[in-house]
Amino acid sequence: MSNGLAGVRMSRRRWLVAAAASWGLGAAAPAWGAPDAGMLAAMLATIDDRTTNSGDWQSAAYIERKEQGKSDLVYQAAIYRRDADDKLAILFTLPAAEAGKGYLRLEGNLFFYDPTVGKWERRTERERIGGTDSNRQDFDQSRLSAEYDAAYVAEEMLGKFPVHHLKLAAKTGVDVAYPVVELWIDKASGNVLKRQDFALSLRLMRTTYYPSWQKLFSSSKKADVYFAKEVLIYDEVVKGNQTRVVIQSVVLDPLDPNIFTKAWMESKSR
């Protein structure tokens, strides 16, 4: 990305974030009615900005999978992100049968590596990470403003929390896991508390809750970065199946650029 284009995108993002703040992402909607398209875009941009780091990202994730009629499965994974270059690597470390398997996002494409066959395969955005109910978006930086257009549904209560309820539709030509999404955003904190993902037929596919958020100061961004400490994902097609993701640690120090290569991923299973 050229410096000029990066500057234009950064200026637009700052304007959108400022617009969201002026409207009040963490406050009730104006008395004169629902926000317009520009304000809704600003709300999504604010969510993206809060969860994106200008530098690198490394986290350790505990993933617990419950499947109807089967024993629970527990995984450990290392997550690596370089948000400025849109890169993502997920490497499974436990259990032993899954260790060395991983995913790599490069230039908008998601690849899966299985060391038992020594082969890379391209996967879609709907790929269930490690066979769980999670997918790429659950571990990656937020791209809501780039991927979706928003419509305002209502001010509601989600349990004891006043929320903004939004309905999102995927933008034309954008590859996403789910073309229709609904969000419930906490008015007080601006954090997403609930998300529902729908197929093109509008069949509800999964429901996700974000009960715990944390923030960490980023020296590269010179601002706080927010992340969901715990994520609860419920399969709405096969009732009883669910996945729990707990982010155990986050480090924002610079990463070795070789991490975001197929050669590095392959080397971890030798």
C-alpha positions in Angstrom: 0.0 0.0 0.0 1.4 3.4 -0.9 1.8 6.1 1.7 -0.7 8.3 -0.1 -3.4 5.6 -0.2 -2.7 4.6 3.4 -3.1 8.3 4.4 -6.5 8.6 2.6 -7.8 5.4 4.3 -6.5 6.5 7.7 -8.1 9.9 7.3 -11.4 8.3 6.3 -11.3 5.9 9.2 -10.5 8.8 11.6 -13.5 10.8 10.2 -15.8 7.8 10.6 -14.6 7.2 14.2 -15.1 10.8 15.0 -18.5 10.7 13.5 -19.4 7.7 15.6 -18.2 9.4 18.7 -20.2 12.5 18.0 -23.4 10.4 17.4 -22.6 8.4 20.5 -21.7 4.7 20.0 -21.7 4.4 23.7 -25.0 6.3 24.2 -28.6 6.2 23.2 -29.6 7.1 19.7 -30.7 10.7 19.0 -34.3 11.5 19.8 -35.0 12.6 16.3 -34.6 9.0 15.0 -32.3 6.3 13.8 -28.8 7.1 12.5 -28.3 7.5 8.7 -26.0 5.3 6.6 -23.0 7.5 7.3 -23.4 7.2 11.0 -24.0 3.4 10.8 -20.8 3.1 8.8 -19.0 5.1 11.5 -20.3 2.7 14.1 -18.8 -0.2 12.3 -15.6 1.6 11.6 -15.3 2.4 15.4 -15.7 -1.3 16.2 -13.0 -2.2 13.6 -10.6 0.5 14.9 -10.9 -0.6 18.6 -10.1 -4.2 17.8 -7.3 -3.6 15.3 -3.6 -3.0 16.1 -1.4 -1.0 13.9 1.5 -3.4 14.7 1.6 -7.1 15.3 -0.5 -9.4 17.6 0.2 -12.8 19.2 -2.3 -14.6 21.5 -2.7 -18.0 23.1 -6.2 -19.5 22.7 -8.0 -22.2 24.6 -10.7 -23.8 22.5 -13.3 -26.1 23.9 -15.7 -28.0 21.5 -18.9 -29.6 22.7 -20.7 -31.9 20.2 -24.0 -33.6 20.8 -23.4 -37.3 21.8 -19.6 -37.0 21.8 -16.9 -36.4 24.3 -15.7 -32.8 24.6 -12.6 -31.8 22.7 -10.0 -29.3 24.0 -7.5 -27.5 21.8 -4.7 -25.0 22.3 -3.7 -22.7 19.5 -1.3 -19.8 18.9 -2.8 -16.9 17.0 -0.5 -14.5 15.0 -1.8 -11.3 13.3 -0.2 -8.5 11.3 -3.1 -6.2 10.9 -1.4 -3.6 8.7 -0.8 -6.3 6.0 -4.0 -8.3 6.6 -2.1 -11.4 7.6 -3.2 -14.2 10.0 -1.7 -17.4 11.1 -3.3 -20.0 13.4 -1.2 -22.9 14.7 -2.6 -25.7 16.8 -0.3 -26.9 19.6 -2.6 -29.4 21.4 -3.8 -32.1 21.5 -1.0 -34.1 20.0 -3.1 -35.3 17.1 -3.8 -31.7 16.0 -0.3 -30.2 16.8 1.3 -28.7 13.7 -2.0 -28.2 11.8 -2.7 -24.6 11.0 -4.3 -21.9 8.9 -2.6 -19.1 7.0 -4.4 -16.0 5.5 -2.4 -14.4 2.7 -3.6 -11.8 0.2 -7.2 -12.4 1.2 -7.0 -16.2 0.8 -7.3 -18.8 3.6 -5.1 -21.9 3.4 -5.1 -25.0 5.7 -2.0 -27.1 6.3 -2.1 -30.7 7.5 1.4 -32.1 8.4 0.2 -35.7 8.2 -0.2 -35.4 4.5 2.2 -32.4 4.0 -0.3 -30.6 1.8 -1.8 -27.1 1.7 -5.5 -26.6 0.7 -7.4 -23.4 0.1 -10.4 -23.0 2.3 -13.5 -20.8 2.2 -14.5 -18.1 4.7 -17.0 -20.7 6.1 -14.2 -23.0 7.1 -14.8 -24.4 10.6 -11.5 -23.9 12.3 -10.2 -27.2 13.6 -13.7 -28.7 13.1 -15.1 -26.4 15.8 -18.0 -23.9 15.5 -15.5 -21.0 15.0 -14.2 -19.6 11.8 -11.5 -17.2 10.6 -13.4 -14.1 11.7 -13.4 -15.2 15.3 -9.6 -14.9 15.5 -8.9 -12.2 12.9 -9.1 -8.4 13.1 -12.6 -6.9 12.6 -13.5 -5.8 9.1 -17.2 -5.0 9.5 -17.0 -1.6 7.8 -15.2 -3.0 4.7 -17.4 -6.1 4.4 -21.0 -5.0 5.3 -23.5 -2.3 5.0 -25.6 -1.6 8.1 -29.2 -0.9 8.9 -30.5 0.2 12.3 -33.1 -2.1 13.8 -33.8 -0.6 17.2 -32.7 0.4 20.7 -33.2 -2.7 22.8 -32.4 -4.4 26.1 -30.1 -7.4 26.0 -30.6 -8.8 29.5 -29.7 -5.8 31.7 -27.7 -4.1 29.0 -29.1 -1.3 26.7 -27.9 -2.0 23.2 -28.0 -0.8 19.6 -29.4 -3.6 17.4 -28.0 -3.5 13.8 -28.6 -5.7 10.8 -25.7 -6.0 8.3 -25.8 -7.1 4.7 -22.6 -8.2 2.9 -21.3 -5.7 0.3 -21.4 -6.8 -3.3 -18.3 -8.8 -4.4 -17.0 -9.3 -0.8 -16.2 -12.9 0.3 -17.6 -13.4 3.8 -18.7 -16.4 5.9 -22.2 -15.2 6.3 -24.0 -12.7 4.0 -26.4 -11.4 6.7 -25.4 -10.6 10.3 -27.1 -9.0 13.3 -25.2 -7.3 16.0 -26.1 -6.1 19.5 -23.7 -3.4 20.6 -23.5 -2.3 24.3 -24.3 1.4 24.5 -22.1 2.0 27.5 -18.9 0.4 26.3 -19.3 0.2 22.5 -18.4 -3.5 22.6 -20.3 -6.2 20.6 -22.2 -8.4 23.1 -24.1 -10.6 20.7 -23.9 -11.6 17.0 -26.1 -13.8 14.9 -25.0 -15.1 11.5 -27.4 -16.0 8.7 -27.2 -17.9 5.4 -28.4 -16.2 2.2 -31.7 -18.0 2.8 -31.9 -16.1 6.1 -31.6 -19.3 8.0 -29.9 -18.7 11.4 -26.6 -20.6 11.4 -25.0 -19.6 14.6 -25.3 -17.3 17.6 -22.2 -15.8 19.3 -22.0 -14.1 22.7 -19.1 -12.0 23.9 -19.5 -11.9 27.8 -16.0 -10.5 28.6 -13.9 -7.8 26.9 -10.5 -6.6 27.8 -8.2 -3.8 26.6 -4.4 -3.6 26.2 -2.4 -0.5 25.4 -0.5 -0.7 22.1 2.7 1.2 21.8 2.6 1.0 18.0 -1.0 2.3 17.8 -0.6 4.6 20.8 -4.0 3.7 21.9 -5.9 0.8 23.5 -6.7 -2.4 21.6 -9.9 -4.2 22.7 -10.3 -8.0 22.5 -13.0 -10.4 23.5 -11.5 -12.4 26.4 -14.2 -15.1 26.0 -16.4 -16.1 23.0 -19.3 -18.5 23.2 -20.5 -19.8 19.8 -23.7 -21.8 19.5 -24.5 -23.9 16.4 -28.1 -23.1 15.5 -28.3 -25.9 12.9 -27.2 -28.8 15.1 -28.6 -27.9 18.5 -26.4 -28.8 21.4 -23.1 -28.2 19.5 -21.1 -25.2 20.8 -17.6 -23.9 21.0 -16.0 -21.8 23.8 -12.9 -19.7 23.0 -10.8 -18.1 25.7 -7.9 -15.8 24.9 -5.4 -16.6 27.6 -2.8 -14.0 26.7 -2.1 -11.2 24.2 1.3 -9.8 23.3 1.6 -6.8 20.9 5.4 -7.0 20.3 6.7 -7.2 16.7 6.7 -10.6 15.2 9.2 -12.4 12.9 7.8 -11.8 9.3 8.6 -15.4 8.5 5.7 -16.5 10.7 3.3 -15.5 7.9 4.8 -18.0 5.4 4.0 -21.5 4.4 7.6 -22.5 5.1 7.4 -21.4 8.7 4.2 -23.2 9.3 5.6 -26.4 7.8 8.7 -26.1 10.0 6.6 -26.2 13.2 5.6 -29.8 12.6 9.0 -31.3 11.8 
